[in-house]
Amino acid sequence: DASLSELGESPAASVSLRAMTVLRDHRLQREFKAMYEVIDLGGRLFHLSSHGGGQDLIFISQEMILRGYRWDGKLGIQIDETWHHTRDALEKVKRISELESIYLIKGAPLTREELIELQVALPQVVVQNRGTARLGVTHGNIFFGTGKGAPVGDVNRDSGAAKAGIRTGDSIIRVGDYDITDFESLVRSLENYSAGDVVEVDILRGIEKLTLEVELGGW
């Protein structure tokens, strides 16, 4: 990479262009190889794909990588208790330069020091802790909601939230036995449930309060 980078800065335009093309292709191949290997280790790569009604969580398979699949939106990885924590596992994750999110699912075998190491190598990455259950909504703009509870942004298509009728602009104020004051408390409440659990969810839609039954999904 260092030699190619030097050639890329060459004053000879044709040499520089060829070098930069090779360098870009080499880095892309290395990144795709790392993505393939990370899936072998138990990681689940995903990206958020926008559509008319919100966003879908699209998981990236090894077959998609072999076909040269290119994603739109933010690239993330989900790491849970099935992660094979080999000596060089973190090095493989670090090679995914376009990574923006790490969803750390309850039980994942990464230490705080290792997470810091990842964030130093990939400073754009945001680490988010999650339980095993998933509602299927993103954090909404506070101006869209009622000023109470957790404002709903995008609703993932085919998620429990979508099937129950939760919409963008709703505010979630209760999940089961837990009062919801903000999005962080919503995330914490879900740590008490598992995929497949059915819970009552109170929402505010304008001035109307609704109670919906939601079957929680998994990651």
Buried (B, 14 or more C-beta within 10 A) or exposed (E): EEEBEEBBEBEEEEEBEBBBEEBEEEBBEBBBEBBBBBBEBBBBBBBBBEEEEBBBBBEBEBEBBEEEBEBEBBBBBBBBEEBEBEEEBBEBBBBBBEBBBBBBBBEBBBEEEBBEBBBEBBEEBEBEBBBBBBBBBBBBEEEEBBEEBBBBBBBBBEBBBBBBBBBBBBBBBBBBEBEBEBBEBBBBBBEBBEBEBEBEBBBBBEEEEEEBEBBBBEB
